Amino acid sequence: MSAPRLIAVVGATGAQGIPVVRDLVQSGSYRVRALTRDASSARFRELQSFGPVEPVVGTFASEADLRATFRGAWGAFVNIDGFNSGEKAEIFWTIRAYELAIEEGVKFFVLGNLDYIYKKSGYRPEFHAGHYDGKGRIGEWILQQNRDNQARMQAALLTTGPYMEMAISAHTPMAVSVEDGVAATWRLPLGHGAVPFVALDDCGYYVKWLFDHPSRANGLDLEVAIAHVSRAELARAFEQVTGHPARALDVGFDEYFGEVWSQEPERAAAYNADLSDPATMTVRENFSAFWTAFQHSGGNQGVIKRDYGLLDEIHPNRIKSAEEFFRREEEKGVKKGLGTLWERVQPEKIGHILKITEDNRTGRL
Ligand SMILES: NC(=O)c1ccc[n+]([C@@H]2O[C@H](COP(=O)([O-])OP(=O)(O)OC[C@H]3O[C@@H](n4cnc5c(N)ncnc54)[C@H](OP(=O)(O)O)[C@@H]3O)[C@@H](O)[C@H]2O)c1
């Protein structure tokens, strides 16, 4: 067997990065070098428990740190945290990450991407969400650059969407609350639309698949999701698995930003973006567009679309419905001693999924 290939990862300790690193190193085909601001964090130690993972301590907002991360690596998986940098700086640093990966001799580059919803909506301003478009624009740019650069480095996109784990975690835009100890309740400004939820475990599979199949993956925008999940389907699936009542109520933006979501709506949507910069979006501006895109994506027929036939072919055992997602979470939780899914969403037990929440971040790039 040949020596494991080195993959450089930006965002490795994040919700998305953890299953990606896990599936890469546990396969035995890859080892990982991860850029992190803190190699002593519990999440970095968790990565090392999976297999060979070496740290580069630094920031994606440094050319020297990006170079050190990419040097000698065969592949790179890059998910720049737009909730740190804001849209403007994310665009710059993602471009530099792509260019520096070429400089340092990386052979295959995968961008952790999101849909370019502003363009997909026909450039309607109410669909401009900085944390989506900051990635989606550069995703397109990378595929265009790739036509000229592929003799040196090939590239692919993994275009994801909201993690379904956020629907059973605290402090997320789609957090659940158990009201009166009786009904699991989501209050979402979703109307008759649908959320193209993604399962984090599937992200690990897809990224490994891209590195395993470079000739098919080269130039591919692999747009993934479990399914387009409506409010009714979210509640039905949860009830089916837990046996407890659930409801997903439609709310307007004023109620959502005023009473439902705990984020201050007028602060910057990213903790290092400057509100006095006219390019910076507020939480309310950014997440209004996020929900507007989902409102217009019902039935896989609107702004955000997925080719589920392709996903079934690439990942036959992928999670295919909200009910299957909740059933797997129920089984995983019981196996880990965390309790049933119903127990896990109770106010005293509910956990979080994002590192940004765990870190309670307000600081520097
Ligand atoms: N939430 C969702 O449903 C969702 C879905 C798809 C895509 N996304 C996108 O994913 C990105 C966030 O990643 P995540 O979801 O995995 O969030 P997360 O759990 O909060 O993790 C953030 C990751 O970014 C890293 N990071 C932050 N600032 C950094 C810096 N200056 N230098 C190096 N690494 C840095 C953190 O590493 P250290 O703390 O170890 O340095 C950590 O690995 C955002 O751009 C978001 O738009 C989110």
The ligand as a Gaussian input file, in Angstrom:
#p B3LYP/6-31G(d) Opt

LIG

0 1
 N      -23.457000      26.470000      10.117000
 C      -23.789000      25.885000       8.978000
 O      -24.848000      25.245000       8.861000
 C      -22.867000      25.977000       7.794000
 C      -23.152000      25.189000       6.680000
 C      -22.301000      25.255000       5.583000
 C      -21.200000      26.096000       5.598000
 N      -20.967000      26.857000       6.703000
 C      -19.804000      27.766000       6.671000
 O      -18.736000      27.153000       7.373000
 C      -17.875000      28.176000       7.914000
 C      -17.662000      27.900000       9.380000
 O      -17.230000      26.577000       9.594000
 P      -18.021000      25.617000      10.563000
 O      -19.408000      25.575000      10.138000
 O      -17.247000      24.360000      10.683000
 O      -18.018000      26.477000      11.930000
 P      -17.378000      26.297000      13.389000
 O      -17.765000      24.999000      13.979000
 O      -17.706000      27.534000      14.138000
 O      -15.805000      26.245000      13.093000
 C      -15.057000      27.367000      12.686000
 C      -13.741000      26.839000      12.115000
 O      -13.035000      27.910000      11.492000
 C      -11.701000      27.933000      12.024000
 N      -11.236000      29.314000      12.024000
 C      -11.927000      30.427000      12.385000
 N      -11.156000      31.510000      12.264000
 C       -9.946000      31.084000      11.826000
 C       -8.736000      31.736000      11.499000
 N       -8.576000      33.055000      11.592000
 N       -7.707000      30.975000      11.045000
 C       -7.826000      29.638000      10.940000
 N       -8.958000      28.952000      11.221000
 C       -9.999000      29.669000      11.667000
 C      -11.814000      27.374000      13.420000
 O      -10.533000      26.864000      13.773000
 P       -9.788000      27.154000      15.195000
 O      -10.815000      27.712000      16.158000
 O       -9.251000      25.813000      15.590000
 O       -8.725000      28.129000      14.862000
 C      -12.829000      26.255000      13.180000
 O      -12.172000      25.131000      12.633000
 C      -18.567000      29.506000       7.656000
 O      -17.954000      30.135000       6.560000
 C      -19.996000      29.105000       7.330000
 O      -20.625000      30.017000       6.452000
 C      -21.747000      26.786000       7.806000

